[in-house]
Amino acid sequence: MTTVEKFLRNHNQSSSQIDIDEHIKLFTEKMEEGLRGTGCLPMIPTYLTLAEKLSVNKRKLLIDAGGTNFRSAVGYFDGTKVVLEDMEKTRMPASDRVLDKESFYDAIAQNVKRLLKKCGDVGFCFSYQVDMDSDVDGTVKLFAKEVKAPEVIGTRVGRCTLDAIAKYDDTPRKIVILNDTVATLLGGVAINNNARKFQSYIGFIFGTGVNLCYLEDTSRIVKKPGLEEGKMIINIEGGNYDGVKQGDYDKIVADRTENPHLQLFEKMSSGKYLADIMYLCLKGYCEEVGFLQPVNLGTFDLKDVSEFLNGDEKLIFNMFGCTEDRTNAKELLRELVDRSARLAAIINGAVALRVGKPKGDPVAIVAEGTTFFKLTGFRNNFERYLDNILNPRKIQYRILQGEELNMVGTLVATMVKE
């Protein structure tokens, strides 16, 4: 065992300490609990399914409120082609300062008022936990990713958004609220509609945060009796999974957040928090084990981590004075990337085992997120672990991706409920 591996194991930060089979079983049990209305996974019914048809030339107002950015555009289908016009990106309201309810929703309306004369109904991709109702509106339950708008919790996000918009344009409008993971799934299906047949779909976000959604039989959504027979997209809110024991440095990072006991899985694996965990682990290794030469350790982000692991002689490279120290630092960072990928593969594997049938068509995992695609080593490790989970069980999968999946899926959602 290397000194790096021993250090990480001493602090419960090693990938090898996470038992894959144990957590697939436990995550599956937590999904079942959530469908009954208990446990750590909200398992939110979205009242959305796959669109039967895509209306053409119907312009919709599209909003994407993400972990970092707020985007808006006019969108429509021209035949099978998606058209997005007048796209604008700004900072997510309340990401840099506290906003009260009125200021939060007014900021949304201010950001989209340039579009109000160009389109009608609204699709709103809201990347935070919302309890959905059958009118495809919902109540805000929790802000993650350190958005600071406590008065917005408990409000009806769709109704409040339309009320704020009406101050600038009184055109009657309908609105559909959906999560970014749900938008990713719907967008991936629309963009890949000529692709090979899939037996089911999973939406997977791994960027600033982490989440999954999938198609569930309505008969299994025990907490919502009387639903129409068929399939419904369930927003798992997988970042809430609490079955993985925190490492020492996971706990330090979580304790610094606004809600230290919530979103624990997200806070030990996703892009918003992973660089901080890596920094603390390097700092702890420096103090407990030591490097051969003095270390000038400073803050960094995941882009810097990728550059360092790729051999670029940039920020992190220059924090260490010799080759052996850089080798140990790389081993530590690679191990933490691997741990994050292992966690992500576990929750995807659990869902794929739920929806997939052995020797059937592949399960499509529609993936989105900068951490998934850009963090060096993450995707390769993720697929390796997922292969190890699914191949012995004869379940195939394919990873789908595409441009502007959130916006496309949000456009599709407005048509599911037309």
SULPE-V242027 format. One record per run of one state. SS is the DSSP state (2 for helix, 1 for strand, 0 for the rest). FROM is the first residue (numbers start at 1). LEN is the number of residues. If there is no record, write none. Layout:
<<SS:FROM:LEN> <SS:FROM:LEN>>
This chain:
<<0:1:2> <2:3:8> <0:11:4> <2:15:3> <0:18:2> <2:20:17> <0:37:7> <1:44:2> <0:46:10> <1:56:1> <0:57:3> <1:60:6> <0:66:3> <1:69:10> <0:79:2> <1:81:11> <0:92:9> <2:101:15> <0:116:6> <1:122:5> <0:127:2> <1:129:4> <0:133:5> <1:138:5> <0:143:7> <2:150:3> <0:153:3> <1:156:1> <2:157:10> <0:167:8> <1:175:4> <0:179:1> <2:180:12> <0:192:8> <1:200:7> <0:207:3> <1:210:8> <2:218:3> <0:221:10> <1:231:5> <0:236:2> <2:238:3> <0:241:7> <2:248:8> <0:256:8> <2:264:4> <0:268:3> <2:271:18> <0:289:13> <2:302:8> <0:310:7> <2:317:3> <0:320:3> <2:323:33> <0:356:7> <1:363:6> <0:369:1> <2:370:5> <0:375:3> <2:378:16> <0:394:3> <1:397:4> <0:401:4> <2:405:12> <0:417:2>>
